[in-house]
Amino acid sequence: AQTVTQSQPEMSVQEAETVTLSCTYDTSENNYYLFWYKQPPSRQMILVIRQEAYKQQNATENRFSVNFQKAAKSFSLKISDSQLGDTAMYFCAFLRGNAGNMLTFGGGTRLMVKP
Amino acid sequence: DTGVSQDPRHKITKRGQNVTFRCDPISEHNRLYWYRQTLGQGPEFLTYFQNEAQLEKSRLLSDRFSAERPKGSFSTLEIQRTEQGDSAMYLCASSPYQTGDKSYEQYFGPGTRLTVT
């Protein structure tokens, strides 16, 4: 079974600054995918970024990038130039390398962006 | 392109009553998932369908829970004899079943918040 751990329950950052959210996972699989999802207050879950385990290059999506360390089983999310709209719960999630399988989520990190 | 929709958005029921939720996935998506999210926690997997076939069920899905996807389009999740511990957000997600990078992405609906009094 897979486990996903987010060790930072809450974080805050000043607007326009950079923040990094941590995630570690445990698996015996070699083929898998990792995701970061954003859940704004009272709004639905949005996919932020995806990383395939077989790719060495870290994924980037505009202001969002990841630091994927496969050997260490670490998958952190960096948000650059933080905006007020980035305030949300952020969930790290793991998916085995089979499109039909379920996501395993971490407990989440509540991020507050301060003006 | 419309996203995943869920109905109702909120449901308040008394303990012991039955409730049913509906999920409409993105139209071309073959796979449909149900998750449950309690306050302050990450979602937990309940079950998933490929077309009309229910392929996997979590141990969280007790005998009081049943899910269907009769024509491979929308899905329903029914909870019989609700208990206070069933109070949670019930999330639906869908994904395409095709080759390519996007096939592993799941897109979530807004959820149905259930309160059992």
Chai-1 contact restraints between the chains, C-beta under 6 A:
chainA,res_idxA,chainB,res_idxB,connection_type,confidence,min_distance_angstrom,max_distance_angstrom,comment,restraint_id
A,Y33,B,Y104,contact,1.0,0.0,6.0,A-B,restraint_1
A,Q44,B,F108,contact,1.0,0.0,6.0,A-B,restraint_2
A,Q44,B,P110,contact,1.0,0.0,6.0,A-B,restraint_3
A,M45,B,F108,contact,1.0,0.0,6.0,A-B,restraint_4
A,L47,B,E105,contact,1.0,0.0,6.0,A-B,restraint_5
A,F91,B,G42,contact,1.0,0.0,6.0,A-B,restraint_6
A,L95,B,Y104,contact,1.0,0.0,6.0,A-B,restraint_7
A,A99,B,S103,contact,1.0,0.0,6.0,A-B,restraint_8
A,A99,B,Y104,contact,1.0,0.0,6.0,A-B,restraint_9
A,M102,B,F45,contact,1.0,0.0,6.0,A-B,restraint_10
A,F105,B,G42,contact,1.0,0.0,6.0,A-B,restraint_11
A,F105,B,P43,contact,1.0,0.0,6.0,A-B,restraint_12
A,G106,B,G42,contact,1.0,0.0,6.0,A-B,restraint_13
A,G107,B,G42,contact,1.0,0.0,6.0,A-B,restraint_14
A,G108,B,G42,contact,1.0,0.0,6.0,A-B,restraint_15
